[in-house]
Each structure stands twice: as structure tokens, then as C-alpha cells.
Amino acid sequence: MITDAVRERARALAEDEGLPAFVYDLDALRSHAAAVRSALDVPGGPELFYAAKANADEPILHALEPYVAGFEVASGGELEHVRRVLPDARLAFGGPGKTDQELATALRLNVERIHVESPYELARLAQLAQEIGREVDVLLRVNLKSDSGRKGVALSMSGPFGMDPEAMEACRPILERAPWMRFRGVHAHLASGLDAPDMVRQSAEIVDWARSYGDVEEVNVGGGMAVDYADPGRIFDWAAYAKGVATPDVRLRIEPGRALSVYCGWYVTEVLDVKRAHGDWYAVLHGGTMHLRTPVTKQHDQPFTVIPTGGPTGDSGGHPGGDSGGDGPATAEPVTLVGQLCTPKDVFAREISAGRIAVGDVVAFAMAGAYGWNISHHDFLMHPKPGFHYLSERG
């Protein structure tokens, strides 16, 4: 699970008192992105954009650029950030509640597509484009009420996102009155956490509906490809998906985020204490979910690797069973991994059989390359920020 490069850096950071830290293996990211791009390369296969919201760190964006056709941004801040980092990248701008300033920025920065969320947003965009004197290409975001491929999904997108078919009809006269605003097709992101067969069914449903709406050049079916935190080796079947959705007469676009970048990142920290309370074992870690909120948000156990360091004294380790003499306490029983926050919700993983874990050991949480630091409540209790390290043989 953990790459040699990350393991080596984790040990070095522990020796240099550089933990907690996020460590990203950019070579692993490139390898994964290349494999995804290759799997999608079938006749009529989908065009690949990366959803920057998953992780928009500059080294991540640069590493992905050769393997994606463009980037999806979901705020004015993301838009300006990605445009600064990648001046020539193709951009699509989506998300609810766009301000006039954000829409004007999108026009000024030559966004390729704007995903419109409501008739009112469409009318505002038409007026702004006319005032600025710019033509603009739009996709109308539809939110279909359907259970196709939705069983057990991680997220199901509700009312605030996009338009129901009735609202989509209200967009027609706005488009007719604004010939400088070109309708290119339909966008829909209905759910997240789907495996390939369910994603194929959902994508087909979206494409069929888009064709019924009108003459569409492009259909963007969003992201939401399943990522399995309980089984990190279970990767979304990109090849089966590409073959299942190939559409030679319509340009199909996807914009995954998590499924591209999640595997390249680790949150690396160290064990400060190991103790027993009411019969249960706890390992208290340096840092906490204010750095990596993902397990709290998704209510899962974050996968991890324990890297023994021999305890604080550098000897063979602590004493199984909780003896606090020598190097400090340790346990080989199932353990709950928690952080330093003053809340019982500060939990990375519950009652996990992790082998022997001791004070001073390093813990590397995998699958921290997406929705980690960027969604976390950084300033709660004002603990120090983690370090950030980007590993690559390319320099």
C-alpha cells in the first residue's frame, strides 16, 4: 500500500521531528493517471477532466496536466488559482451560487465551458457576456430524479445542484434571446461512489435525457467513480466504464477528482501515547482530524500502515500489554487511533487490529491525496499546521 519513497521520507521526517506531514508521491500519481487515460482511450470514449476541488496543490496540478484534457473548477478562487498555475489549461467552471464577479472572471479568463445551475444564473450570465462583449459556451446542468445506479452511493446530489426538467425548459427562451451565448449540451453529476456498472447505467440515462432535450454536442456526466477506503486495492474499472459509455456521436466528458488523486497522498504522523480505557485500547497521535477530516466526514476507518521506530529510546520497542516502563506503552490488541483534539469525534480508525503499535511509532494514513487538508478545519484548537512534501524522481 505504502510506496518505498513515502516510507523512506516518513522515517526521515520522524527523525527530524517533522511530523505530522502530508507526503505525496507524484510518480505514483502520474502512473495512476496514465493508466486511467490509457483505459479511456477507446473509440467514442470519454474525455478526461480533473475536478480540482479534490486537491488543487500546484505540484498535483502540474503532475496531472499531461494526462488530462482539462480541469473543472467550482469557485472563483479555484478558477483564478488553476489559471495562474496552468495558464493554458482548458477549464470548465461549475458549482451552485456563482456570483456576478465569478461569472465575469470566468469570461475574462477564457473558461471553455460554464456549467449553468439555474435559469436566473443563465439570464445573469447572458447580460454579463453582452456587457463585456464576449461570446460564451454553456452546458445546462440537469438534476434528474432517478434511482438508477444510486443504491448505496456515497453522495446523492439534491435540489441545490442543477435544474429539474421544468427549469431546464425555462432556459430555452433565455438562450433564444442571447445568440452570443452558445448552448453546447448538458451537464449532470447525480451521485458519487458508484462502481463501473452503475456508473455506465447512470451515464447512459444522462445521455439519453440530453438527447431528448435538444441537439447536444457534448454531455458531461461528472465524476463520482467509486473509491474504496476499506479495500484500497480495489480500483474503479476504468476500461469497462469506457467501453460501456462510448458514444461516437456525442462528446462525452467526465470530471473525476478523488478517483484520480486520492491514492497519491499519505498523512504521516507519530504515536504520542498508548493507553487503555474501560477495556479498550487507544493510540493518541500527533495531529488529528483537523488535518485529515476525511474519516470523520465519510464515517470510515482510514487505512494506514504502522512503521515501527523502536520507541522513543530507539530500542526494540515498548512492552506489549501496556507496560509503561522502558520505551513507553504499546499494545498488540485492536486499537482506536485518535488525535489531539478535545472532541470524541477526533478519530481516524476504530478498534483496528494493527499488529503491535507503540509510542514513537510512525503511522502513515493512505488515501489522503484527495479531500484531506483542503476540507479540514485547520484552526480548531490552533495546533501547528502539518508539513507538505512532494516526492518525485523528476525533481
C-alpha positions in Angstrom: 0.0 0.0 0.0 2.7 2.5 1.0 5.3 3.3 -1.6 9.0 2.9 -0.8 9.5 6.6 -1.4 6.9 7.6 1.1 8.1 5.0 3.7 11.7 6.4 3.4 10.5 10.0 3.8 8.3 9.1 6.7 11.2 7.7 8.6 13.3 10.7 7.8 10.6 13.1 9.0 10.2 11.2 12.2 14.0 11.5 12.9 13.9 15.3 12.1 10.8 16.0 14.2 9.0 16.9 11.0 5.6 15.2 11.8 2.7 15.4 11.2 3.0 15.9 7.4 1.3 15.2 4.2 3.5 13.3 1.8 2.6 13.0 -1.9 4.2 10.5 -4.3 3.9 12.4 -7.6 5.4 9.5 -9.6 2.6 7.2 -8.2 0.1 9.9 -9.2 1.5 10.1 -12.8 1.4 6.3 -13.1 -2.2 6.1 -12.0 -3.3 9.0 -14.2 -1.5 7.5 -17.2 -3.3 4.1 -16.6 -6.7 5.9 -16.4 -6.0 7.9 -19.5 -5.0 4.7 -21.4 -8.1 2.8 -20.3 -10.3 5.6 -21.5 -8.7 5.7 -24.9 -11.3 3.8 -26.9 -13.3 5.0 -29.9 -16.0 7.3 -28.5 -14.5 7.1 -25.0 -15.0 9.9 -22.5 -12.8 13.0 -22.4 -11.0 13.3 -19.0 -11.1 16.5 -16.9 -9.8 16.6 -13.3 -12.0 18.1 -10.6 -9.6 20.5 -8.9 -11.7 20.6 -5.7 -10.3 17.2 -4.8 -6.8 18.6 -4.4 -5.6 21.7 -6.2 -2.0 21.8 -4.8 0.3 23.2 -7.5 2.5 20.0 -7.8 -0.6 17.9 -8.1 -2.0 20.0 -10.9 1.4 20.0 -12.7 1.7 16.2 -12.4 -1.8 15.6 -13.8 -1.6 18.1 -16.6 -0.1 15.8 -19.3 -2.7 13.1 -18.6 -6.0 15.1 -18.6 -7.7 17.2 -21.2 -8.6 19.9 -18.8 -9.7 20.9 -15.3 -13.0 21.5 -13.7 -13.2 24.4 -11.1 -16.1 25.2 -8.8 -15.4 28.6 -7.4 -13.8 31.9 -8.4 -10.9 31.1 -6.1 -10.3 27.8 -7.8 -10.7 29.4 -11.2 -8.0 32.0 -10.6 -5.7 29.6 -8.8 -5.7 26.9 -11.6 -5.5 29.6 -14.3 -2.4 31.0 -12.6 -0.7 27.6 -12.1 -1.7 26.4 -15.6 -2.2 29.4 -17.9 -3.0 27.4 -21.0 -5.2 24.7 -19.5 -8.8 24.1 -20.7 -11.2 25.0 -17.9 -14.8 24.2 -17.1 -16.5 26.3 -14.4 -19.3 24.7 -12.4 -21.0 24.9 -9.0 -24.1 26.5 -7.4 -24.4 30.1 -6.3 -21.9 31.7 -8.7 -21.6 35.5 -8.1 -21.6 38.1 -10.9 -17.9 38.7 -10.1 -17.1 35.0 -10.6 -19.0 34.8 -13.8 -17.3 37.9 -15.1 -13.9 36.4 -14.1 -14.8 33.2 -16.0 -15.5 35.3 -19.1 -12.3 37.3 -18.6 -10.1 34.2 -18.1 -11.5 32.4 -21.2 -13.2 29.5 -19.5 -14.1 26.9 -22.2 -17.4 25.9 -20.6 -19.6 27.4 -17.9 -22.0 24.9 -16.3 -25.2 26.8 -15.6 -27.2 25.9 -12.5 -30.5 27.8 -12.9 -32.5 29.9 -15.3 -31.6 33.0 -13.2 -27.9 32.2 -13.4 -28.3 31.8 -17.2 -30.0 35.2 -17.5 -27.3 36.9 -15.4 -24.6 35.3 -17.5 -26.2 36.4 -20.7 -26.4 40.0 -19.5 -22.8 40.0 -18.3 -21.5 38.5 -21.5 -23.3 41.1 -23.5 -22.0 43.9 -21.4 -18.4 42.6 -21.6 -18.8 41.8 -25.3 -17.9 38.2 -25.1 -19.4 35.0 -26.5 -19.7 32.1 -24.1 -20.3 28.4 -24.4 -22.6 26.8 -21.8 -23.7 23.5 -20.6 -27.0 23.4 -18.7 -26.8 21.3 -15.5 -29.7 19.0 -15.1 -30.6 17.2 -11.9 -32.6 14.1 -12.8 -34.8 12.4 -10.2 -33.8 8.8 -10.7 -32.7 5.8 -8.7 -30.6 4.4 -11.5 -27.3 3.3 -10.1 -27.9 5.1 -6.8 -28.1 2.2 -4.3 -25.5 2.6 -1.5 -24.0 5.7 -3.1 -21.7 7.9 -1.0 -23.5 11.1 -2.0 -26.6 11.8 -4.0 -26.9 15.3 -5.4 -30.0 17.1 -4.3 -32.1 20.2 -5.1 -29.4 22.9 -4.9 -27.5 21.3 -7.7 -28.6 22.0 -11.2 -32.2 22.1 -12.6 -35.1 19.8 -12.8 -36.5 19.2 -16.3 -39.1 22.0 -15.8 -36.4 24.6 -15.0 -34.5 23.3 -18.0 -37.4 24.2 -20.2 -37.3 27.8 -18.8 -33.8 28.1 -20.2 -34.9 27.8 -23.8 -36.3 31.3 -24.3 -33.3 32.8 -22.5 -30.9 31.1 -24.9 -33.0 32.2 -27.9 -32.8 35.8 -26.9 -29.0 35.7 -26.4 -27.3 34.4 -29.6 -23.9 35.3 -28.1 -24.4 32.5 -25.5 -24.0 29.2 -27.3 -25.7 26.1 -25.9 -23.3 23.2 -26.2 -25.0 20.5 -24.2 -25.9 19.1 -20.8 -24.0 18.6 -17.5 -25.2 16.2 -14.8 -23.5 14.9 -11.7 -26.1 12.8 -9.9 -24.2 10.7 -7.4 -20.8 9.7 -6.1 -19.4 6.4 -5.0 -20.6 4.3 -8.0 -18.8 1.3 -9.3 -18.3 0.9 -13.1 -21.6 -1.0 -14.0 -23.7 1.5 -12.0 -21.8 4.4 -13.5 -22.3 3.1 -17.0 -26.1 2.9 -16.4 -26.2 6.3 -14.9 -24.2 7.8 -17.7 -26.5 6.2 -20.3 -29.5 7.7 -18.6 -28.0 11.2 -18.6 -27.0 10.9 -22.3 -30.5 9.7 -23.3 -32.1 12.5 -21.5 -29.7 15.1 -23.0 -30.6 13.9 -26.5 -34.3 14.2 -25.7 -33.7 17.8 -24.6 -32.2 19.0 -27.9 -29.4 19.0 -30.3 -26.4 18.5 -28.0 -22.7 18.4 -29.0 -21.5 17.4 -25.5 -22.7 15.7 -22.4 -20.7 15.9 -19.2 -21.6 13.2 -16.7 -19.4 14.5 -13.9 -17.4 12.3 -11.6 -18.3 10.1 -8.6 -16.2 7.0 -9.6 -16.1 4.7 -6.5 -13.1 4.8 -4.2 -13.0 2.0 -1.6 -11.3 3.1 1.7 -12.0 -0.3 3.2 -10.1 -2.0 0.3 -7.6 0.4 -1.2 -6.5 -2.1 -3.8 -10.0 -2.2 -5.3 -9.7 0.3 -8.1 -12.6 1.6 -10.3 -12.7 -0.4 -13.6 -11.9 2.4 -16.0 -11.6 0.1 -19.0 -15.0 -1.4 -18.5 -16.6 2.0 -17.9 -15.0 3.5 -21.1 -16.3 0.6 -23.2 -19.7 0.8 -21.6 -20.3 4.5 -22.2 -18.5 5.0 -25.6 -20.7 7.4 -27.7 -19.4 8.2 -31.2 -22.0 10.8 -32.0 -21.7 12.9 -28.7 -18.6 14.1 -27.0 -18.8 12.6 -23.5 -16.8 14.2 -20.7 -16.1 13.1 -17.2 -14.5 15.1 -14.4 -13.3 12.8 -11.5 -11.3 14.2 -8.7 -11.0 11.8 -5.8 -10.6 8.8 -8.0 -7.5 10.3 -9.7 -5.6 11.9 -6.8 -6.6 10.0 -3.6 -4.1 7.2 -4.0 -1.0 9.5 -4.2 -1.2 11.0 -0.7 -0.4 9.9 2.8 -0.9 11.7 6.1 2.1 10.8 8.2 2.2 11.2 12.0 3.5 9.6 15.2 2.2 7.9 18.3 2.3 10.1 21.4 0.6 7.8 23.8 -0.9 4.3 24.0 -3.4 3.7 26.8 -6.3 1.5 27.9 -9.7 2.9 29.0 -12.7 0.8 30.1 -11.1 -2.2 28.4 -10.4 -0.6 25.1 -7.0 0.4 23.7 -6.3 3.9 22.2 -3.3 5.2 20.4 -3.2 9.0 20.7 -1.5 10.5 17.6 0.3 13.8 16.9 -2.1 15.9 14.9 -5.7 14.9 14.3 -8.7 15.2 12.0 -8.2 19.0 11.9 -5.5 18.0 9.3 -7.3 15.0 7.8 -11.1 15.3 8.2 -11.9 12.6 5.7 -12.6 9.7 8.1 -14.9 11.9 10.2 -16.7 13.2 7.1 -17.2 9.8 5.5 -17.5 7.9 8.7 -15.0 5.3 7.8 -11.7 3.8 9.1 -8.8 5.5 7.3 -6.4 2.8 6.0 -2.9 3.1 7.5 0.5 1.5 7.9 2.4 1.4 11.1 6.1 2.0 10.7 7.9 0.8 13.8 10.7 3.1 15.0 11.8 1.2 18.1 10.1 3.7 20.5 11.4 7.0 21.8 14.7 5.4 23.0 15.4 3.8 19.7 15.5 0.3 21.2 13.5 -2.8 20.2 10.2 -1.1 21.2 7.8 -0.9 24.1 6.2 -3.6 26.1 3.1 -5.4 24.8 0.2 -5.3 27.1 0.6 -1.7 28.2 3.6 -1.8 30.4 4.7 1.8 30.5 8.3 1.0 31.6 11.3 1.3 29.2 10.3 2.8 25.9 6.7 3.6 26.7 3.4 1.8 26.4 2.4 -0.4 23.5 -0.3 -2.9 22.6 -0.9 -5.7 20.1 -4.6 -5.8 20.7 -7.2 -4.0 18.5 -6.8 -0.2 18.9 -8.6 3.0 18.1 -6.5 5.7 16.6 -7.3 9.2 17.7 -5.8 12.7 17.5 -5.1 15.6 19.9 -8.5 17.4 19.6 -10.8 17.9 22.5 -13.6 16.1 21.0 -14.6 12.4 20.9 -15.1 12.8 17.1 -11.3 13.1 16.5 -11.0 9.5 15.3 -9.1 8.1 12.4 -10.0 4.4 12.8 -11.8 2.4 15.4 -10.9 -0.9 17.0 -8.5 -2.0 14.3 -6.1 -4.9 14.5 -2.9 -3.2 13.6 -0.3 -5.5 14.9 1.8 -4.1 17.6 1.7 -0.3 18.0 3.9 1.6 20.4 4.7 5.1 21.5 7.1 6.6 19.0 5.9 4.5 16.0 5.1 6.3 12.8 1.6 5.9 11.3 1.1 6.6 7.6 -2.6 7.0 6.6 -3.1 6.1 3.0 -5.6 7.6 0.5 -5.0 11.1 1.7 -4.4 12.6 -1.7 -7.9 14.0 -2.1 -10.3 15.9 0.2 -7.8 15.8 3.1 -6.1 19.0 4.2 -8.3 21.2 1.9 -11.6 20.2 3.6 -10.3 20.1 7.1 -11.0 22.5 10.0 -7.4 23.7 10.2 -7.6 26.2 13.0 -9.6 24.3 15.6 -7.5 24.5 18.9 -4.7 26.2 16.9 -2.4 23.2 16.7 0.5 23.7 14.3 0.0 23.1 10.6 1.4 19.9 9.1 4.3 19.9 6.6 3.8 19.2 2.9 6.2 17.1 0.9 6.0 16.2 -2.8 8.2 13.3 -3.9 9.4 12.7 -7.5 12.4 11.3 -9.2 11.9 14.0 -11.8 12.8 16.6 -9.2 
